[in-house]
Structures are given as C-alpha cells and as structure tokens.
C-alpha cells in the first residue's frame, strides 16, 4: 500500500518539474554583444581635449579600427533578445565613432543608435565558371575508367620523372 501511495504523490511533482523545465527553455534572454558602454565614461570624451591614449585608457581598446583610416575608432554594442529557434532580435544598438587628427587628438565623437542600423542582404547569385556542367551521376562516376593501371609517378625504381 505504501508503494502505491508514493507513486501517486511523486507523479504530479515530477510532471510539474518537467513542465517547469520545458517552459523555461521557451523564455527570452538578453545578451550584450560587443562593447559594454558606461554612459558617464563615454560622455567624458571631449573633442580637442582627449587624445588616443586618454580615449583608450578611458574606454579601453576599440571594437573596430577603420580599415582604411587609422584615425577613426568604433565602439560597438548591441543588446539582443535571444529566443529559442529564432534569430537574435536587436533591442538596443549603439555605435560610438571617435575621430582623431594626425597628431592623435580627438576631433569628433559621433553616436549612432538602433534607428541608424541597416540590414544588409547578400546577393544570392552564382558566379559563372568555365568548364562543363556536370549532373549528379557524372560527378559521382566521372572518373571511372579514366586512370590506367600503371603505378603512380614516384613509386617505381626511378623515384620520379627526373630519375
């Protein structure tokens, strides 16, 4: 009788625990990607006052340095909502662009947010190549019979084409 009683009381508990675990997997999570901004530190950067060294000591190393202009640094931060099965959904986005002159003094500080973010869709076209278009079976069986039974170069007594 006690075995039946334990089975009856533990089943609902196990079902509740399993349902709780299953529902927690469906929850939304937030994740910060990139630089973690401190508003006071970011607002402290002043054009004409700060230089490369002071910016780096205040904000840290930049997320990205401009590829063709070493005088522009970018601090990028994106907060996304992460949901199971779906792509991450950006909720907050901030880019701080710091420009320097040739002497390394800050000339401009620009801030961009989520409204400035653009979606880039790559082109799905194919690049044409020279040669033959092979179907599936030609690719699989195309080399059958193309090779003779001769030993490969370098495996004979001469050890190569030049002896």
Secondary structure, DSSP 8 states (H G I E B T S, - for coil): -HHHHHHHHHHHHHHHHHHHHHHHTTS-EEEEEE----HHHHHT--TTT-BHHHHHHHH-S-SEE-SS-TTEEEEEEEEEEE-TTS--EEEEEEEEEEEE-TTSBEEEEEEE-GGG-------------SS----HHHHHHTTTT-S-SS--TTSSTT-STT-
